[in-house]
Amino acid sequence: MNYIGSKFSILDFIDETIEDFVKPQNNNLVLCDIFSGTAAVGKYFKRKGYTIISNDIEYYSYITTKHFIENNSDITFLKLKKQGIEDIFKYLNTLEGKKGFIYNNYSIGGTKGKEFERQYFSDSNALKIDAIRMCIEEWKGKRLIDENEYCFLITSLIESADKVANTASVYEAFLKKLKRSAEKEIVLEPVEILKTNNNRKNVVYNKDCNELIKEISGDILYLDPPYNNRKYDTNYHMLETIALYDNPAIKGKTGVRCETTKKSKYCIKKEATGALEELIKNANFKYILLSYNDEGIIPIEEIKKIMLKYGKYKCYGRKHRRFKADRNRDYIKNFTIEYIHCLEKNLDSNIE
Ligand SMILES: C[S@@+](CC[C@H](N)C(=O)[O-])C[C@H]1O[C@@H](n2cnc3c(N)ncnc32)[C@H](O)[C@@H]1O
């Protein structure tokens, strides 16, 4: 998925930085990815054998991360009287389309003549998304699927729907004409299951990180907060609604959700520095790594100052190509410098 601030393309840089700064003797470590997004970082270190704690304030990220991080073995669908994953997906892919929230609010057919006509999906794809989403909810309601199976199916739907979305990249706007990929019929495809055989308990949360940090501990805390005021709830409102399927009140041309409960301090210039310091201060982790680029709203000098207060500090940097949707904006450079600020925390500083 094309995700603002995704670290997929710099996973090797994060890994090298950990190797150099932390010098892990083995993979018997607990790493917390507290701003999980697409779970790219958690997935990478889960594959390496680390125990993972993940978290994100957005529900779509939580449920998809929960699948990738907490599901450690085969998914069986024992209670559904079908043969297995292939059979389940075949069944869902051949469901008759149904008019539901996505069709009624985000397709031309469903919004024609209404105050705002929207076209985030073709009519037939919107009908299919609704039909599949309703079926998953019905299975859950009848206890025919468990939580692991539910997360796996919702994650598969979110990723498959995103592939046929009629947007330039994020959901803050839709395109006037259906683009080629959006004309294609949606195919629900099973997402990967990351199996582990080390019996470690990986855990995923859906909380504000500054609250969660008081409840957890581990070895490495990886921080990847938003860098600027582009909010994830508006840019990915569609994924949130497919994940929650809660018939939300929506507004305006883009049909974003009206709720404003999840304001992130990391997107607000006046509050971001204070929130970061509080997070670092309360962290019960020996090593803290912060990804932040040179255009973020917290000045680099400020980050250095905060980290130096709590222990040993080192900074690593690498050139990084700009996020796809941002390349069309009026920027001078096509790249940014991605920094990883590292702190070896003096944990005695946790005691006031
Ligand atoms: C830069 S993205 C993380 C990208 C991720 N590392 C990846 O590779 O996909 C920042 C994430 O932080 C989440 N977020 C923002 N404020 C938060 C908060 N206060 N607590 C927890 N998560 C937050 C956003 O929802 C978003 O998914």
The ligand as a Gaussian input file, in Angstrom:
#p B3LYP/6-31G(d) Opt

LIG

0 1
 C        4.836000       7.921000       9.538000
 S        3.452000       6.879000       9.824000
 C        4.179000       5.340000      10.253000
 C        4.565000       4.576000       9.035000
 C        5.076000       3.184000       9.344000
 N        6.354000       3.169000       9.978000
 C        5.153000       2.375000       8.047000
 O        6.265000       2.030000       7.600000
 O        4.089000       2.103000       7.463000
 C        2.831000       7.476000      11.345000
 C        1.718000       6.640000      11.986000
 O        1.512000       7.142000      13.313000
 C        0.139000       7.026000      13.637000
 N       -0.083000       7.982000      14.750000
 C       -0.152000       9.330000      14.701000
 N       -0.282000       9.844000      15.934000
 C       -0.302000       8.795000      16.799000
 C       -0.402000       8.688000      18.206000
 N       -0.528000       9.768000      18.966000
 N       -0.375000       7.454000      18.770000
 C       -0.258000       6.352000      17.991000
 N       -0.158000       6.391000      16.633000
 C       -0.172000       7.603000      16.046000
 C       -0.578000       7.356000      12.333000
 O       -1.876000       6.814000      12.335000
 C        0.355000       6.721000      11.297000
 O       -0.069000       5.427000      10.938000

